Amino acid sequence: MNELRNKKLTENSRTLRKGMTPEERHLWYDFLKDLSVNVHRQKILGRYIVDFYCKEAKLVIEIDGAQHYEHRAKEYDGKRTEYLENLGMKVIRILNGQVNKDFSNVCRYINENIDKRG
C-alpha cells in the first residue's frame, strides 16, 4: 500500500506532531502512547494526515474542535472519511470537549474499537 505514504506531507506531519492541541497531547501522553498496540500521531495516509492511527486495527482517531462544525469542514471531513474508509479503515471522531470532560469514557470507546477491529 505505497499509496498510504505521501512524502510531500512529511514536513507538515512533523510540524503537527510538535504543535499538537492540548486535547491531542492529553490523549497521547495519558493513554495512547502506552497501549499494547502501536498508535502513530499525525500519520500520513495517502493525501491526508490523521491525528492518530492504529495500523493493527486499521483505526483512525480524529480529535475535533469547534471548526469541524462549519459547513466547509463537514464537507472536507466527509470526503476524507470516505477516502480512508475506501482503504479499509474505520474513522472515529471525538470532540475536544469529550476528551476534556469524559476522558475515561473516551479511552474506553477507543479500546472497544481497537478490540473489535484488532
C-alpha positions in Angstrom: 0.0 0.0 0.0 2.5 2.6 -1.1 -0.4 4.9 -1.7 -0.5 5.5 2.0 2.8 7.3 2.0 3.0 10.9 0.7 6.4 12.4 1.1 5.1 15.9 0.3 3.3 15.9 3.6 6.2 14.7 5.8 7.3 18.2 6.9 3.7 19.2 7.7 3.2 16.0 9.7 6.3 16.8 11.8 5.0 20.3 12.4 1.7 19.0 13.5 3.3 16.5 15.9 5.2 19.3 17.6 2.2 21.5 17.8 -0.5 19.1 19.0 -3.6 20.6 20.6 -4.0 20.3 24.4 -6.6 17.6 23.8 -4.4 15.6 21.4 -1.5 15.9 23.8 -3.6 14.7 26.7 -4.9 11.7 24.8 -1.4 10.8 23.5 0.6 11.2 26.7 -2.0 9.9 29.1 -3.4 7.0 27.1 -2.5 6.2 23.5 1.3 6.1 23.7 1.3 3.3 26.3 -1.3 1.0 24.7 -0.3 -2.6 23.9 -0.8 -1.8 20.2 1.2 0.8 18.2 -0.6 4.1 17.7 1.0 6.8 15.5 0.5 10.5 15.8 -0.1 12.8 12.9 0.2 9.8 10.5 0.3 10.4 6.7 -2.3 8.2 5.0 -2.4 8.9 1.3 -3.2 12.6 0.7 -4.2 13.2 4.4 -2.6 13.5 7.8 -4.7 11.9 10.5 -4.5 12.8 14.2 -3.8 9.2 15.4 -3.7 5.8 13.6 -3.6 2.2 14.8 -2.4 0.0 12.0 -3.3 -3.3 13.8 -7.0 -2.2 13.9 -6.9 0.0 10.8 -8.4 2.6 13.1 -8.2 6.4 12.6 -8.8 8.6 15.6 -9.7 12.2 15.0 -9.9 14.8 17.7 -12.2 17.5 16.5 -12.5 21.1 17.7 -15.4 23.6 17.0 -14.1 24.3 13.5 -15.3 20.9 12.4 -18.9 22.1 12.8 -18.6 24.6 10.0 -20.2 23.6 6.6 -16.9 23.5 4.6 -15.2 21.5 7.3 -18.0 19.0 7.4 -17.8 18.5 3.7 -14.0 18.1 3.8 -14.2 15.7 6.8 -16.9 13.6 4.9 -14.7 13.3 1.8 -11.7 12.5 3.9 -13.6 9.8 5.9 -14.9 8.3 2.6 -11.4 8.1 1.2 -10.0 6.4 4.4 -12.9 4.0 4.6 -12.3 3.0 1.0 -8.9 1.9 2.1 -10.5 -0.4 4.7 -10.1 1.9 7.7 -12.6 2.9 10.3 -12.6 6.6 11.3 -13.9 7.7 14.8 -14.3 11.3 15.7 -14.0 12.5 19.3 -14.8 16.1 20.3 -12.3 18.2 22.3 -15.0 18.6 25.0 -15.3 14.8 25.4 -11.5 14.5 25.9 -11.6 17.3 28.5 -14.8 16.2 30.4 -15.1 12.5 29.9 -11.6 11.2 29.4 -12.2 7.7 30.9 -15.1 7.0 28.5 -13.2 8.3 25.6 -10.4 5.8 26.4 -12.9 3.0 26.8 -14.5 3.9 23.5 -11.1 3.8 21.7 -10.2 0.5 23.4 -13.6 -1.0 22.3 -12.9 0.0 18.7 -9.4 -1.4 18.7 -10.6 -4.7 20.3 -13.4 -5.0 17.6 -11.0 -4.4 14.7 -7.7 -5.8 16.0 
